[in-house]
Amino acid sequence: MREKRRWKNEWLKGFSCRKGLQEGSEILVRERSMLKDGSYITREKRTGVVLKLYPHHFYCLMTDGTKESFRYNEFLGYESRLIRLKGSAEGTMSDRQLNQAEKVSVGTVSVFSRKRCA
């Protein structure tokens, strides 16, 4: 029973790997807060390197020397902690561009490349 449940919930890891998340990838973390008009403002930007991928989360070594874990939902979705690959198009967007992209992409699924991940 446990084995079945474990495999059932590992699809987020595979989805993230197809989007480019892998060990050694550099990430950009934006801590965001929602404003009254529904848009976001970035409070803090940090960078780090992915150390290990687990079934439900991944660990990163941040530039300040701390280790931190993140959920795959934070990498895939738009939450208060937005995590993107450092060199990606979404990683270089401003807050205004991210807000516009978020409004357009609500309820849609992007097409990802077919990379194999470990």
N, C-alpha and C positions, 0 to 999 in steps of 0.2 A: 504494500500500500504506500509506504513512504517513497519508494523508488518511482512509482507512477506519479505521485504528486510532485516530486522533484523535477521530472522531465516535463511535466505539464507547464511549469512556471519558468522554464529556462528560455522561452522564446524572446524575451526582452534582451537577453545577452546576445543572441544571434542577430537580432534586429540591429542592435548597436554596433556589432562587429561589421555588418554589411554597410553601415553608414560611415565606417572608418575608425571606430574606437578599437584600439589594440594596445598591448603592453608596449611601453616606450613612446606612445603618442603624447604630444604636448597639448594641454588643454588650457582654456581660458574660462575662469569662473567669475560670473557677475552676480553679486548680491543685489537684488532689486526690491523695490517697494512700489505698491500700486498707488497711484494718485486718485483723487476724487473723480476725475473725468474718465477713468478706466485705463489710462496709459501708465507706463512704468518709468521710474527713475532709477538709475544705477547708483548704488551707495558705495560699492567697493568692487574693484577688479583685482583678481589674483591669477597667477599662472602656476602650473604644476606639470608633472610627468606621471603618466599612468604606470603603476607598479604591477598590479595583479588584477585580473578579472575573475570574479566569483559569480555564482548563479544569480544572485539578486542585487549585488552591488559591486563596486570596484574601488580599489585603494589608489591614492595618489600621493606623491611626495611633492609638497608645495615648495615654492621658492624660499619661504622663510624657515624651512627645515622641518615643518610639522607633517605628519601623515594624516590624511583625511579620507573618509569613505563617502561615496556618493551613490545614490540610487540610479538605475538606468533610466527611470522616468525623468530625472533631472537632465539627463543628456538628450533624451528623445523629445520631451515635451517642453512647454513653456510654463515654468513654475517660478517661484520667488528666487530660487537659486538656478540660474541659467548656465549650463555647461556646454561649451562648444570646443571643437578642435581649433587650435591656435591659428593655423594657416587657412582655415575654411572661410568661405564667403560670409557665413553667419557670424563667425568670430570677429570679423573686421567691421561689422555693421554698427551704426550708431543706435542709440535708444529709439529715436524716431523711426528709423528704418525697420528695426525689430518690431515695433508696435504695428507698423503697416503690414509687415509680413505675417504677423500673428493674426491680424484681423482677416487677412486673405486666406490663410491656411487652416482656419478652424473647421474641423470636420472633414478634412481631406487627408489622404495618405500619399506621401511622395514615393516616387519610384527610385529604388536604390540600385547600385551596381551589385553584381553577383560575385563578391569576393568570398573566399573561404577563410574562416577564422578558427583558431584552435580552441 
